[in-house]
Amino acid sequence: MKKLLSLILCIALMLCMLISCSSDNAPEQSSSIEESSNEESSDTEESSSDESTSEDSSSVEEEVHEHLDITGYTVVIPTECDLSTKYAAENLVNLVKDTLSIELSIVTDDVPEAEREFLIGETNREESKTDTPLADKQYLLFKENEKIVMKGYGIYVGAACGDFINKFTYECGGVLDIQDLPSAEVALDFEFATEYKNAILMIGDGMGETHIKMAEKNGLDAFVARSFSSVGESVTRSQSVLNGEASYTDSAAGGTAMSTGYKTLNKYVGLDKNGNFIRNVRELAYLNGAKTAVITTDVITGATPSSFICHNNSRENTEQLQAQINEVIASQTIDYIAGDVGDELINHTKTALSKISENGSQFFIMIEEGQIDKASHSKDKNGAIKYVIRFNDAIAYAAQFTLCHPDTVLIVTADHETGGLEQAKKLPNYFYFTSWEHTNVDVPLFALGSGTEIFNDVKTENINIGKFCAAAYSDDPFGQQTPVEPVNPIEPTEPAEPDEPAETVE
Ligand SMILES: [Zn+2]
């Protein structure tokens, strides 16, 4: 009877494996199944003599591939932990929860050692003490005893966590297949997917290179985005600047350039320079089935966030912007939206990313730290430092998330510089603002992910950022899109008044 049972179990398991793996490595899979059916009889013998628990399944399969049941594993991080390691661990936990419905807990390495542990980064466990030198983009992922060791060069610790779930394993009844998991330390090269299908755009409003330097001289260990594979600059001038009507961009034209791929006039939100409604990248993503989100520490009607939601000829039409935002929320054409989030920026970033990426969903998200600009307008150095540090925290999480979701691109930049911040030449610790306003100083652009090399070491016009993100959702050339009727996904059944924006012009 027991024999029969385990035979049934065995067949069921193989079916399960076949289904879950057929898309990935079907040829490899079919050969191992043949293998297993040859040895089936001896295998069933073994498992029937086993004390029967649900572990039956793993011993049955053992012939096919080596397995690991990670239930009961703990995730261990160093007590003194950098942001990348901490967030790599959190992303591992989320991935395991999302793909296997198993809840793992994270502990620091000052707790007594357990037999079964994931060791993230430089923990004090023996297995973490490796001597393989790692170069940029390299990581270690191996199993020694019952420990799974995950380490990486700089931010690439998350590559080990991501690949553990994405590459070396697949789901089969909560038990992982670790056949290809190295059993000794060997440096692995991380590679993003050849094509990206998700984009994370992070905008530090008013954040110039000098703002980052000032934060680094005042409590910020390292601005995480500096270790991204591509580092360049973005040119922020708006159409108003090009026309000679303004000396610098505002956040509306800056946000719109990135959200639509069009240079436009200052104050315009989601309109081209002629006042036409232009579909933004978030709407494009939505129309192509992706989940979308907008998060900001500014008010949600602020110029930057509303450039990704609204269409209006003035950023100051707060009520109209709010009405459009309400419509988007009511019609459920956005999956996560949060304004004025303050110090909760990091938590909203985590929650939004896990919500919009659930079950492998495609997504677009814009995350803004809006207070760097506001502090800089009042020449408040401490405020600017504080908000760059707060932004960096969210960036560190997004970077680990991106490494765990290698079909994602992450871009960190600013819409413009604010305050003409300067670093004193003779006193490198001294910084001073030279303006109360925005400037035309080029802003830093950091990018991580497939195809982002185009931004490396170059100055790029801000519109190219929107175009790059949009390519995740459509092959149509973005930034040349025909102006849309002011419909958009806001209210598909009842198009808004075509000349709604014009009405507000007196
Ligand atoms: Zn400003």
Residues whose N, C-alpha, C, O or C-beta is under 5 A from the ligand:
A	BS01	ZN	D373
